[in-house]
């Protein structure tokens, strides 16, 4: 983590790329390449091998979802991908997460949130903007049976790991999990790492998908968990 963080910007709007580039570079983050469409993004990712890709959803020639699939399929040491979206594009959330994206940011994100998000996913964590998370939970309860799912066998998890997964999917952070379960935060991190390894998942975002796909948690549980945490 001592080497400069390297980012690829993929967005067909020049002003968006310029603004993000200035924000990232001001915080010591290296923008190694820019792309105006999905095809360019795939080529640039293979050529420059960035740590993180900031990927717009709607771009000409190839959209951000397909570009994400191609970047994250069949390659070693793949980058983390953060999808850039606007509030009305949440219908793309599930498809992008299934393609391997590590999280979402709204395009009107504050500068400090942008740089923090890039550093967060580079460190191996995942993120969703709070507004996107709420809409995502609703979408899980409204999906048709034809939606592709991440199928995982939860039988490999211990009772404690199932408990951690359920709370993680309800939106609790590591610190909140530690408080709720009366554990050290380092112990929580170990549980999360084991869950991801056993289920063959990239990050916490895919763990959320699995928790809802398997019925371990349901819509409304996230809010209930937050209220319970606030009362403790």
Rosetta blueprint (number, residue, H / E / L):
1 X L
2 X L
3 X L
4 X L
5 X L
6 X E
7 X E
8 X E
9 X E
10 X E
11 X L
12 X L
13 X L
14 X H
15 X H
16 X H
17 X H
18 X H
19 X H
20 X H
21 X H
22 X H
23 X H
24 X H
25 X H
26 X H
27 X L
28 X L
29 X L
30 X E
31 X E
32 X E
33 X E
34 X E
35 X E
36 X L
37 X L
38 X H
39 X H
40 X H
41 X H
42 X H
43 X H
44 X H
45 X H
46 X H
47 X H
48 X H
49 X L
50 X L
51 X L
52 X E
53 X E
54 X E
55 X E
56 X E
57 X L
58 X L
59 X L
60 X L
61 X L
62 X L
63 X L
64 X H
65 X H
66 X H
67 X H
68 X H
69 X H
70 X H
71 X H
72 X H
73 X L
74 X L
75 X L
76 X L
77 X L
78 X L
79 X L
80 X E
81 X E
82 X E
83 X E
84 X E
85 X E
86 X L
87 X H
88 X H
89 X H
90 X H
91 X H
92 X H
93 X H
94 X H
95 X H
96 X H
97 X H
98 X H
99 X H
100 X L
101 X L
102 X L
103 X E
104 X E
105 X E
106 X E
107 X L
108 X L
109 X L
110 X L
111 X H
112 X H
113 X H
114 X H
115 X H
116 X H
117 X H
118 X H
119 X H
120 X H
121 X H
122 X H
123 X L
124 X L
125 X L
126 X L
127 X E
128 X E
129 X L
130 X H
131 X H
132 X H
133 X H
134 X H
135 X H
136 X H
137 X H
138 X H
139 X H
140 X H
141 X H
142 X H
143 X L
144 X L
145 X L
146 X L
147 X L
148 X L
149 X L
150 X L
151 X L
152 X L
153 X L
154 X H
155 X H
156 X H
157 X L
158 X L
159 X H
160 X H
161 X H
162 X H
163 X H
164 X H
165 X H
166 X H
167 X H
168 X H
169 X H
170 X L
171 X L
172 X L
173 X L
174 X H
175 X H
176 X H
177 X H
178 X H
179 X H
180 X H
181 X H
182 X L
183 X L
184 X L
185 X H
186 X H
187 X H
188 X H
189 X H
190 X H
191 X H
192 X H
193 X H
194 X H
195 X H
196 X H
197 X H
198 X H
199 X H
200 X L
201 X L
202 X L
203 X L
204 X H
205 X H
206 X H
207 X H
208 X H
209 X H
210 X H
211 X H
212 X H
213 X H
214 X L
215 X L
216 X L
217 X L
218 X L
219 X L
220 X L
221 X H
222 X H
223 X H
224 X H
225 X H
226 X H
227 X H
228 X H
229 X H
230 X H
231 X H
232 X L
